[in-house]
Amino acid sequence: MAHYIFDGTLTGLLSCIFRAFQFKEYSVQVSSESQLTGLFDQPIEVASHEQQAQRVWQGLQLKLSAAGLRRFYYCFLSEQQAAFQHLFNFALYLFQSSQSIEKDYGHPDVLAVSQWAKQVGREKHRMEAFVRFKKCSDGIFLSLVRPDFNVLPIIERHFKSRYQDQKWLIYDEKRRYGIYYDLSEIHQVDLNAEQLDPQLSTGRSQAFSIDLDPDEALYDQLWKDYFDSVNIRARQNLKLHIQYVPKRYWRYMNEKSL
């Protein structure tokens, strides 16, 4: 069995799909890591080729609905090796079929792509709901996050629409890049996160070492006071609360900090 190794980008994965049809190699293991899993594996490094990837993407656009194309992209953003393999197999099945296969959930790869897309979509909605910002002394609103999946590319539209009159930066601690809105456009930025938060190694976030706006502490306390005033302690249901607001998101929320 051939083993395609790509660089982990969507362009790289689409280039793997192009190569499979080019050389008629349909029994292939796909991975973004150079790790062989069998004695007879044939490692093949597939370079990212923009034109080849574009041809495959155009083919997906012709064969899939807008929702199906979104599921394909969401599944890729999971960054899971199993998901990459399912996407590769899904594409082969799609292009070799004369009929629509989007709802053929009896096929394991169609079902898996849908399931991964749902997980990424759920993470997207939770990040949009639970991200909290701190206002820095230079006027930029900053948030450090650590999502399970690479959701920054699909949450930027939400935050650009919601905070059009503010400069903000959402930085992914795990993937070491962020999205910055300058009141006009959104830019991808790379920086040393430890300079923003010295406690990243401890797994705790939002303990900024940079200068915050002098009023930030006041706003923080006002929000905590408001939350406490509307909270009815006699009706607290911690089990239900954790179901809707999992503990891993608490570190983003002002009301959960001491």
N, C-alpha and C positions, 0 to 999 in steps of 0.2 A: 504493500500500500504506500502510495506517495504521501509525503507530509509537507504541506505548504506552510511556510513561515513568513508572516508579514509583519509590518511595523506597528500594528495596533490601530492604525487609522482606518477610517471608512474607505478612503481611496485605496488603501492596501488590500482590504477585504474584497472590494469590487474588482480589483486587479486579479485576485485569486480566482474569482468566478470567471473572469474573461479567459484566463489561462486554461481553466478546466475545459472550456468549450474549444479553445484553440487547439489543444493537444488531445482532446477527447479523453481526459482523465477524470472519470466520474466517481471513482472510489478513492476519496482523498480525505486525509485528516488535516484540518486547518487549525493553526495556532498562532498566537502573537508572541509565543515564547519558543526559543530554540531548544526544545526538550523532546527527545524521542520517546515514544511509548512502546515501541515494539522492536524486536531484533532485526526485522526486515524492512523497517521504515527507510524511506528515501528522502532525506531532508532537502527541500528545494526552497531557497530564499526567493520570494516573489517581491520584486521591487514595485513600489507604488508608481503607477503610470497614469497620469491625469486623463489622457485621451481615452485609454481603455476603460478606466473607471467611469468616465462620462458616458460612454456607449452603453455600459451595463446599467447605469442609473436611468438613462433614457428608456432602456428596455423595461425596467421596473415601472417607470411611469406609465408606459403603454399597457402593461399587463395588470397593474394594481390600481385600485381606487385610491383616493386621497387618504382615506382611513387606513388602508392596507399599507401604503407607503409610509405613513406615520408610524405604524406598528413596527415596520422593518427598522426604521431609524431609532425608535425608542429601544427596541431590543438590542441594537448595537451599542447604545449608550450604557447598557448594563455592564459592559467591559468584562463579561464573564467568558471564559474559554468555551464552556458548553454552549453559550448563546451564539458565539461566533460560528461554531460548527453547525448549529441549527440553521443559522442564516445562510450559510453556504449551501447546505442540503436543500433548504427551502427554495433558494434561487434556482438550483438545478431542476427541482421538481416543477417550479413555475414555468421556466423557459421550455421544458420538455413536454408541457401539457398544452393541449389545444383549447381547453376550457378553463374557466376561472377556478382557482383552487383556494381562494382566500378563506372560505368557510368550510374547507374540508378538514374539520377538526379530528377526523379519524386518522389522519396522517400525523405521525409523531412530531415532525418538524413544523408543520402548520400550527399545531397545538402549542408547541414550546415557544414559538415566536410570539404568539398571542399572550401566553402566560408571562413571559419576560417583559413584554410591552406593558402589561397591566401593572407589574411591580414597579417599573420605572415611572409610569404615569402616577402611581400612588405616591411615590417619593417626590415627584414634581409638585403635586398639590400640597403635600405636607411642608415642603420647603417654602412654598409661597405663603403658607399660613403662619409658619412659626419663625421665619427669619426676623431677627431684631437688629436694629441699627444703633450705633453709638455715634454721636456727633463729635467730630474732631475739631481741634482749634482752628484748622484751616478751612472749616466749613463743609468738609466732606463727611458724609454719613457712611460708616464702615461696619461691615458684619463679617465675621469669620464663621465658616460652616464646614461641615464634614459629612456630606451626604453619602449614602451607600452607593449611589450610582452617579454617573457624570451628568447631572441635570442642569448645570449652569447654562448650556446652550438653549435649553427649552424653558427656562424661567425668566430670561432677560426681557422678553416681550411684556410679561406681566409687570415687572418692576419699572420698566420704562414707561408704561402706561400709567401706573399708579403714582410714581414719584417723578413727574415730568419737570418739576421746578426745583429739584435738588440734585446736587452732585453726590453720587454714591458709588461705593465699591463693595462688591460681594466677593470674598476670597475663599476658594476651596482649599482648606488646609491639607487635605489628603492628596490632591492632584497638583498642588502648588501652582495654581494660576487663578486669575480672577477676572471679573467683568466690571468695567468702569464706565459709568455714564457721565458725560461732561456737559450735560444740558442740551446736547445736540445729537451725538452718536454714542454707541456703545463700543468699547474697545476691550480686547483681551490683553491682560497685563500679567507679567511674571515678576515676582519679587520674593524676598526672603521673609517668610511668614514669621519666623522667630523674632524678627525686629518689631513685629506688631504685637505678638503674644508670646511671652517667655514661658508660658505654661503648656505649650502644645505637647510637649513630651509626656505630660502627666495625663493627657486626655481631656483636660478641661479647657474651655474656650471662653472668649470674651474678657479675659483679664489683660486688657491692653496696657502696653508699656508706653505707648505714644501719648502725646498731649491731647486731652479731651477738652471740649468746650467747657468753660467755667460753669455753665448752667446745666451740663449733662447730669451731674449728680442730683440736681433739683428735679429735673424731669423724670429721672429714674425713680426717685422717692415718690413723686406725685403719682406715677403709674402704680407703684406698689400700694400706695394708700387707697387709690381708686379700686384696685383689684380686691383689696382686703375689705373695703366697704360694701362691695356688691356680693361678696362671698358669704353664703349662708352655711356656717360650720355644721349646724345640726343636720343639714341635708347632704353632707359630703359623702360621696361614693367613690372611694379611691380606686377600686377595681374598674369601674366604668370610666373614670377619668383617665386612667392609664391606657385603656383600650382606645380612646380617641386621641390622647396626647401621650404617646410612648415616652418613657423616661429618657431615651437617648436624645430627645429634642429639648429637654428641660434646660440644658445649659445655654440655649439661645434666648431663654425667656427671662426678662427682668424679674417677674414676680416669683420665680423659683430660686433666685439667688438670695443670699442672706443680706 
